[in-house]
């Protein structure tokens, strides 16, 4: 009998698995931009544990294994900043990244005073850009950080359905709970 993927809040006990997965997942980004000194590859376990205590962090588990994660914080103006959406390479292209994004948006909208969402990705990260656009994010700016890297900022307004019941648009609460 197969094990299904569940999505839940991360705990401090998940820190090592998240860090290892983050290191694995960001290898592709580092190769794409020929930059292996990016922050996700240099973050320490202690820095991640601090982040777990301060941010809203959601993980996807396949049995006991963490196979995905995403983090979010909320600025004073109510903008939720979403970061480090990662999915194990063997689990990619099955909708798990979208499920993690939906779950984090739902939690942030339910637990904090969120007015909208903001995230960023590299200009060459076509898969990321496609995922974010498919979830309602629109590009609002591009900043060139180095000769090899420009960062695209994407934003999305808080939808009333998400704010009202904490359920991703187009899904009933029961349907989301069954998937999560």
Phi, psi and omega in degrees: 000134182283158177258135180265158179279132176244151180239131182206175176293142177284153175239169178300330179293343179275351190305311182296317179296319179297315182297316178297317179295319178301315179298316179297312185292324184278359174298319179298317179295317180299317179294320181300323183253002181052049181216102182265012178255017180294151187305319180299336179270348181247357181297139179270163177298320179297318179297321178293319178298321176298316179298320178300326180283336185257328186259169170269117184237130181241140178235154171252133181239140170245099191067236179267350185275131173281118183245002178191158180197156173205151184233152177209145174230165179236126178287169178301330180277002178091005179277123176277126178257117183260136185214158171051054171284116182230143176222133180307137183308324180287346181256359182288157178069028176234014177088002183291322178300318178295321178295319178296316179299314178300316182296318179293315178302317180299312181296315181297318180294323182282327189257343185224165181276084184263134176253338180185178184235145178220141175209171177216159177207163178292151185294338179267356184277071187300320179298317178297312181301318179298314180300311183296318178298320181293344178255019172091004179278138179241139178294134180238354179179159177225134179234127178277116182268321178219178179295339181257345188228124167244142181253129178262125176263133179235146180225161178210136177282154176290125177277143183298324180297320180292317181292322186288313185238357179072025180244134178303143180305141177085004180230145173278161180299320180296319180296318181294316181298323179293326180281326185282000000 
